Amino acid sequence: MKSTPATNVNAPRSVFRSVLALILAGGLAPIVGYWLLFGGIPTVTPQEAKRLLREGSGGVALADVRSPESFSAGRIDGAENWPLAAILKAQSPDDLPAELRGKTLLLVCDVGMASRVAAWHLNERGIKPAFSVRGGVQEWIRSAANEQPRRRPAAGDQILDWLRDGTEPQGGAFDRWRIGQDRVVEFPFRRSPVLEQAAAVIAYFFFKPIYMALSVVVAAMIWRNRSPDIVALRWGMVAFFLGEAACAVNYFGYCETSYLWEYLHGFGMLVSFGFVAYSLLEGIDRRILRLSSVDDRCAAFSLCGGCVKYGEPSCALKQMFFVITPTLLVVSLMLPTADWRDSSYNTLVFGTVYNYAHLRVHQQFENWCCALAAVAMFAASISILAVKRENSIAAAKIAFAAGMGPLTFGALRMALGAAYDQNRVWYLFWEETTELLFIFGVCLTLWIFRRALLPERR
């Protein structure tokens, strides 16, 4: 069987380099932005903060910068309250509360944002040393789960009895939650039924290895194919595998505490979705519509009643892109206006203490960075169609697909977060299930249309 005609089969090297440069620039932009905003602010992880507090012999203090109302409602046991509003008024060490003077200050808030502002202000005013606790209370709760002994409660015991070993919560100061003046409890804990525990194990240790292996198989099978749509699909599968591999490294190597590896996970996913979107667009154009082909009549010729290829003044399909692309641009603005989902709680999964939380820093990437990238790429696609005359559709497709990647990834995370904020085991389960179905869909498409998409080489 003959393969697709050779016209424009191999993408120009300049286009490939442009796409590669776009990916590298987009991938580095959030990292550079994070470094510019927070790189100069002294920061410690919750694990480092606990070590300093335990080894500091009273010379280290944990200062909670939230409002007095939030502090009284619940805080890390052992923390002192110094609200951000009061911190911003401090101009010298003499303005520190008496209980914090002469001490190394570890500043903590809900999610690690207000504490960064406080640490920056204090260091700028010469009130040192002052450190922001990364991730705030949200990540502090996660660190408590990582430090818990992995043991199974005896049959018939109530979960709180097992956790508390009687009447008092496990651990001392900094390892538990204080409400008001007298009540001390464990950090937020949610009991997971057996069904939810099984769903968590199946999603991560069954679904994930399957779709990672399938993505590698698909990439290997189409590695030598040179059709632009199949080439894009190949790199989509490679990006997908690398993103999921980064997720596994973060889980097994860093107990999900590495910002970099989680960022690489998310970036790999949005790049994969972008490549697959381009593969779909290019495949439909090249193999069905033939909109970009100079020699072939467009499949929508009868619908349009004419064609720009034969002297008509405009292309109806091109006009549709002037409707679809701005619509998606507007939809992208949903991401940065979404509510933050800052719940963090510990649970037991077949005897293993595990924390469910989606840290604010990762939500900022998904809501803000993805929205910015999507809006920029959709705007570029519209501009290319409006201004560029020759080969405008080919370039516009690249920009359009580059916008679909971050929009799809950000929207998926936003929807799951809104639906399962208080029961995040289903967040994990349905995210992994969606990715499994995504890879199954790719495999099924290649199998159904294998004669055209994967022609045999003689």
N, C-alpha and C positions, 0 to 999 in steps of 0.2 A: 504494500500500500504506500502511496506517495504521501509525503509529509506536507505541511503547510508551505505554500509558495515562498520562495527565498526573499521576496521583497521585504526589506526592513526586518528580517528575521533576527539578525544580530544587532543588539542595541549599540549605538555609537559609544565609543570610549568616553567621549566628553559627557554624555548623559550619565553613564555609570559613575564617573568621577564626581559629577555634580550631586548625584544622589548620595554617594558615600560621604561627601563633604557635608551635606545636609544632615545626615544621620550623626556624624561625629560632632558637628556643632550643636545639634539639638541635644545630644546625649551629655555633652560637657556643660551646657548652659545651666541646668539646675545645680550641678555640683559647684560650679564657679559662683553662682548666685548665693548658694548656701554658705560658701566660704567667705564671700564678701560681707554678708550680713552677720555671720556668727563666728567667723574664723578667729577674730581677735578677742572674743569673749572667753575668759577662763571657764572651762566646763569640766565637770566630773560625771561619771556614770553613777547610778545608784549603788552599784557594788563598791566602787571606789569611795563613795561618800560614807557608806557604812563602815568600811575599813578605817577611814580617817576618824570617824566618830568614836569607834571602839578603841582605837590606839592613841587618840589625842590627849588622853589624861585631863580632860576638861578644857583643853585649849581650842576645841573645835565645837561650833554650835550649828545646829540645823535651824535655819530661819524660814518660816512659812510666810511668803509674801502675799498671800490671799487676804481678802477682807476679813475683819473680825467675825462677821456672821458665818462665812464659809469655814473659818478656822474652828469656831465653836461647834459647828454642825458635825465636823469630823476631820481629823488630821492624823499625821504620823505621830505615834507616841514618842515623846521626847523632843518634839519641835517647839520652838518659840515663835510667837506671832510678831511680825514686823511688816505691816501692810505696804504694798508698793507705793501708795500715795504718800506715806510718811517717808519712805526711802528716797523718793524723788525730791523731797525737801531737804535731805541731809547734804551738807556742804563740807563737813569735816568730821574727823573721828569723834569729836566731842558731841556730835549730834546722834551718836548711836545710843540705843537703850542700854541701861546699866548692865543688864544681864548678857549683853553681846559685846561689850567693849573688851579690846585686847584679845579677841578670839578670831580664828579663821572661820569665815562665814560661808556656809553652804546654803544657798538660796533655792527654795523649792516652791513650785506652784502646782496648778492642776496638770498642765501638759508641757511645761518647760519653756513657755513663751514669755510670760511676765517675769520669770526669774532671770531670763537673759537680759531683759531691759534693766532690771535691778542691778545685776552684776556689772553691766556696762556703765551704768551711772556711778556706782560706788568706785569702780576702778578709775573712771575719768576724774573723780573728785579726790583721788588719792587715798580713799578709804579701803585699804587692802589688808590682807588678802580676802577676796570675795569670789566665790565660784557659783556658777549656775549648775544645778543638778539636772542632767539631761533627761528629757521626757517627763519630768515632774512626778506627781503622785501616780499618774497612769503607768509609767515605766517602773516606778518603785514597787508597785504591786506585782508586776511581772518578775522583778528580781527576787521577790520573796518566794514566788513559785519555783524559780530555778534553784533556790537554796534549800527547799524543803526536802527531807529524806523521802526517797521513793519506796514507800512501803504500803502494803495493802491492809485495810482495816479488818479486824476479826469479824467473822460472820455474825450477823445480827446486831452489831454495834451501830448506833446512830452516828451519822457523819460528823456532827458537831462534837459529840463526845470523843470521837477518835482524834479530831483536830485539837481539841482543847486538853486532852489528857486529864479530864476531871472538870474542874471549875474555872481554871485560868487558861487563857490563850497561850499557845506555844511561843517561846522566844521572849526576849526582854524588850527594852526600849528600842525603837526604830524598826521592830519586826511585827508590829501590830498597830491597830487603829484605835484612837481615843475619841470618844464622843462626850462632849461636855467636860466636866471635871473628874467624874468618878468612873464612868463606864469605859472599860477596855475590852475590845472584841478583836476577832481575827480580821484580816484584810477581806474585802468583799469576796464572798464564796458562793458559788451556785452549784447545787447538786445536779448532776447530769444523769438521767435515767440510762438504763442499759442500752436502749435503742440509740440514744444520742452518742454514747460512747462508741458503739459499734459503727455508727455513721462516720465518726471522726477517724477511726482506724481505717475503715474501708476507703474513705476519700484520700487519705494521705499515703497509705501504704499499699493500696491496690490500684485505685484509679490513676494516681500520679505516675507510678512506674510504667503502666500500660501506655498512656498517651505519650510519655517521653520516649519510650521505645518505638512506638509507631511513627513519631515525628522523624526519628533517625532513619527508619526504614524507608519512609516516603522520600526524604532528601536523597538517600543513596540510590533509590530506584530512578529518580529523574535527574541525576547529577549530570549526565552527558547530554541531556536534551537542551537545545539552543533556542527554542521558541521563547520570545520575551515573557509570555504569560507563565510558562512553566519555570523559567529561570527565576522570576519573581516569587513563585510558589516555593521553589527550592530554598531561597534565602529566607522566606517566611518561616519555613520549618526549622532551619538552622537557628534563627533568632528565637523561635519558640523554645527549642531545646535548651539553648544557652540560658534563657531567662529562667526556665524551670530548674536547671542545674544550679543556678545562683540561689534559688529558693531553698534547694536541698542543702547547699553548703551553709546557708544561714541557719537552717534548722539543726543540722547535725553538728556543725562546727562551732556555732556561736550562740546556740539556744535562742535564736531569733533576736539577738541583741545588736546585730551589725546593721547600721543604717546603709552602708555602702552596698552590701550584698542584697538587701531588700530593694534598694534602688535599682540595681542591675536586674533583679527579677522583674520589676515593673517596666523598666525600659525595654527589656527583651520582649515582653508581651506586646507593648504598643508598637514596636518595630515590626513584630510578626504580623499583627493585625493590619498594619499599613501595607506590607508586602502582599499579603493575601488579598487585600482590597484592590491593589493595583493589578494583581494576577487576574482577578475576576473582571475588572474593567477592561483590561487588555484582551482577555479571552473572548468576552462578549463582542468587543469591537472588531477584533481580528477575525474571529471565526463565525460570527453570526451577523452583526450589523454591517460590518465592513465600512464603517463611517470614515475611517482614516485612510482607507485604500484609495489610491489615485485611479486605478484601472477598473475597479469593480463598482457596480451600482450598489448604493446603500439599501439595506433591507427595508428601510422605512420609506422608500421612494413612493410607493403607492399611497401610503398614509399621508405623506407631506404634499403630494401632488406636484412635485418638482424636486430639483436637487441643485445645490450650489455648484456641483461638479459640472453641470451642463448649462451654466449661465444664469441660474436663478439667483436672486439677490441675497438670500439668506438661507440658513440651515435651521430647520425646525428643531432637530435634536439638540443643536448647539444652543438654541434659545431656551430649551428645557433646562440646560445646565445653569442658565442665568436665574432660574427659579429654584432649583434643587440646592445649589451651592450656598446661596444666601440663607436659605432655610436652615441648612445644617450649621451655618455660622451662628445663627441666632440660637439654635438648640445648644450649641457649645457653651453659651453663656449661662446655661443652667448649672454647670459644674461649680463655678466659683461662688454661686449664691446658695449652694446647699448647706444645710446645717452640719456642724461638726458632730461626729459620733465618737465620744471620748470615754465610753464605758470600758472598764477593765476589771475582770474578776478571775478568780482561780477556781479550778474544779478538779475532779478526779476522773481520769480515763483509765479504767481497769487498773487502779492502784497507783497510777503515775500522776503526780500533781502537775497540772498544766494551766497556763494562763491564756485567756482569750482577750485580746486587745488589738485595736488598730490605731497605732500611734498617730498623733496629730501631724508629725513631720511627714509621714507617708500620705496622709490625707491631703496635705498641702500640695504635694507633688501631683496627686491624682486630680484634685479640684482646681488648683491654680495653674500649675505648669502645663498640664494636659489641655486645659481650656485655652491658655495663651497660644500653645502650639497649634491647636486645631483652628482657632480664629485666624492666626497668621497664615496658615496653609490654605484655608478656604478663601481668604481674601486674595492671596497670590493667584489661586486658580481663576478667580473671577477676573483679576487684572490681566492675566495672560490671555484669556479669551477675548477680553475687550480691546486690548492694545495690540498684541502680537498677531501678525497676519499669516506668516508661513509656519506650518506645522504647529499651530497653536493648540490643537486638540491633544497632541502627544504630550506637550509640556504641561498642559492643564490637568491631564489625567494623573501625572506624577504628583503635582501639588494637591490634587483632590484626595488621592490615596494617602498622602502624607498627613492630611487632616483627619481622615477616617481612623487612622491608627490610634492617636491619643483620645479622640472622641469616644471610640468604642471601648477602650480600656477604662477611661475615666467614668463613663456612664455605667459600665458593668459594676465597678466597685461602688459607685454612688448608690445604685439601686439595691445592691445586696446589703450595703451598710444601713440603708434606711429600713429595709424589711427585717433585718435580723440583728439589730443593734443590741438587744437584750438577751439574745440567745445565739451567740456567734458560732456555735458548732454547726448550725445550718448555713451560716455564711460560708464557712470553709467547705462544707459538703457541696453546696450548690455551685460554688466557684469551681471546684475541681470537676464536678459533673459537667458544667458548661464547657470547660476546656476539653474534657474527654469527648463530648459530643461534637465539638469543633473539629478535632482531629478525625473522628469517625466520619464526619461530613466530607472532609478533604479526601479521605481514603475511598469513600463510597463514590464520590464524583469521579475520581481517577479511574475507578473500576468500571463504572457504567459507561464512561466515554473513553475507554482505554484505546479503542481502535483509532480514534482521531487524535487524542492527546498524547498517547504513547505509541507511535507507529514503530513497527519492527524495522530494524536496520538490516539491509541485505548485504 
